[in-house]
Amino acid sequence: MRVMGKEIERKFLVKGEFRHLSVREINVIQTYLSIDDHKTIRLRIADDKAYLTVKGGAEENSITRSEWDIQIPVQDAMDMMRLCLPGKIVKTRYLIPHGKHTYEVDVFHDLNDGLIIAELELESENENYEKTDWLGEEVTGSPEYYNANLIK
């Protein structure tokens, strides 16, 4: 369980093969209770764990967002998903260590089939990181690649 924190994340399209580098594969289903320009409230079931997440909008001229990620019982998440906005995200997440970081690579299914996005969480916006050869264009800050917009 995580308390109030900040999310500093970079996103990239994926252009090369990465699965052989993965140390873990997680099946994810997520839905949203609320989506607007200032916040999203999400429910996620990731394998045998469930989370209620509240994210604020990005700070001005920044990629930093407030985020609360609270673990909840899976059955509660399944029950609450019946109250969510229409649509859902179905994806497989691959965890790939690289340097001192771990890339989270999401392979989307269903309506977003074929889309693959790598995310990298950082401690600060200016933190150095190693870019892998299978990363493509950076799409950090591009609303069309936010999960909350992919649900539409």
C-alpha positions in Angstrom: 0.0 0.0 0.0 1.3 3.5 -0.8 0.3 6.7 0.8 0.2 10.2 -0.8 3.0 10.5 -3.2 4.1 12.0 -6.4 4.2 10.3 -9.8 7.0 11.4 -12.1 6.7 9.2 -15.2 8.0 9.2 -18.7 6.2 7.2 -21.5 7.5 5.8 -24.7 6.1 3.9 -27.6 7.8 0.5 -28.0 9.5 -0.3 -31.3 11.5 -3.5 -30.6 11.2 -6.8 -28.9 11.4 -6.7 -25.1 9.6 -9.7 -23.7 12.7 -11.8 -23.3 14.0 -9.2 -20.8 11.0 -9.4 -18.6 11.3 -10.6 -15.0 7.6 -10.6 -14.3 4.3 -10.5 -16.3 1.1 -9.1 -14.7 -2.4 -9.4 -16.1 -4.3 -6.1 -15.6 -7.9 -5.0 -15.8 -8.7 -1.4 -15.0 -11.8 0.8 -15.0 -12.5 4.4 -13.9 -14.9 5.9 -11.5 -14.1 9.4 -12.6 -12.1 11.1 -15.4 -11.7 14.8 -15.9 -8.9 17.3 -16.6 -7.9 17.6 -12.9 -8.1 14.0 -11.6 -8.8 10.4 -12.4 -10.1 7.8 -10.0 -9.2 4.3 -11.1 -9.8 0.7 -10.0 -7.2 -1.8 -11.1 -7.0 -5.6 -10.6 -3.5 -6.8 -11.2 -3.3 -10.6 -11.0 -4.4 -11.3 -7.4 -4.3 -7.7 -6.0 -6.6 -4.7 -6.4 -6.0 -1.0 -6.0 -8.0 2.2 -5.9 -5.9 5.0 -7.3 -6.6 8.7 -7.3 -4.3 10.8 -9.5 -4.2 14.6 -9.8 -3.5 16.4 -13.0 0.1 17.3 -13.9 1.5 20.3 -12.3 2.0 23.3 -14.6 4.9 22.8 -17.0 5.7 19.5 -15.4 5.2 15.8 -15.6 4.8 15.5 -11.8 1.3 14.4 -10.5 -0.1 13.7 -7.1 -1.0 10.0 -6.7 -2.6 7.9 -4.0 -2.5 4.1 -4.6 -4.5 2.1 -2.0 -4.7 -1.7 -2.0 -8.2 -3.0 -1.5 -9.7 -6.5 -1.5 -10.1 -7.9 -5.0 -13.8 -8.7 -4.4 -14.5 -5.1 -3.4 -12.8 -3.9 -6.6 -14.9 -6.4 -8.7 -18.1 -5.1 -7.0 -17.1 -1.4 -7.5 -16.3 -2.0 -11.1 -20.0 -2.4 -11.8 -20.3 1.3 -10.8 -17.6 2.5 -13.1 -17.7 4.5 -16.3 -18.3 2.4 -19.5 -15.3 0.6 -20.9 -12.2 -1.0 -19.4 -8.5 -1.4 -20.1 -7.1 -4.9 -20.5 -3.4 -5.2 -20.7 -0.4 -7.4 -19.9 2.3 -5.5 -18.0 6.0 -6.7 -18.3 8.5 -5.6 -15.7 12.0 -5.0 -17.3 14.9 -4.0 -15.2 17.4 -1.7 -17.0 20.2 0.1 -15.2 18.9 1.3 -11.8 15.3 1.5 -13.1 12.5 -0.8 -14.1 10.5 -0.2 -17.2 6.8 -1.2 -17.1 5.8 -2.2 -20.6 2.1 -2.4 -21.2 0.8 -4.6 -24.1 -2.8 -3.6 -24.6 -5.6 -5.9 -25.6 -9.2 -5.6 -26.7 -10.0 -2.2 -28.2 -6.4 -1.0 -27.9 -4.9 -4.2 -29.3 -1.5 -3.7 -30.8 -0.6 -0.6 -28.7 2.6 -1.1 -26.6 3.7 1.6 -24.2 6.7 1.6 -21.8 6.5 3.7 -18.6 9.4 4.7 -16.4 8.9 6.1 -13.0 11.6 8.5 -11.8 12.5 10.2 -8.5 12.7 13.6 -10.1 12.0 15.2 -13.4 15.7 15.8 -14.1 16.8 12.3 -13.1 19.1 10.6 -15.6 18.0 7.2 -17.0 19.2 4.7 -19.5 17.1 4.5 -22.7 16.9 1.0 -24.2 17.2 0.2 -27.9 13.6 -1.1 -28.0 12.1 2.2 -27.0 10.6 4.4 -29.7 9.2 7.9 -29.6 8.7 9.5 -26.2 5.0 10.3 -25.7 5.2 11.8 -22.1 2.4 14.4 -21.8 0.5 13.2 -24.9 -3.1 12.9 -23.7 -4.0 10.3 -26.4 -1.7 7.8 -24.6 -3.1 8.3 -21.1 -4.9 5.1 -20.0 -7.9 7.2 -19.0 -8.3 8.3 -22.6 -7.6 4.8 -24.0 -10.7 3.6 -22.3 -12.9 5.7 -24.6 
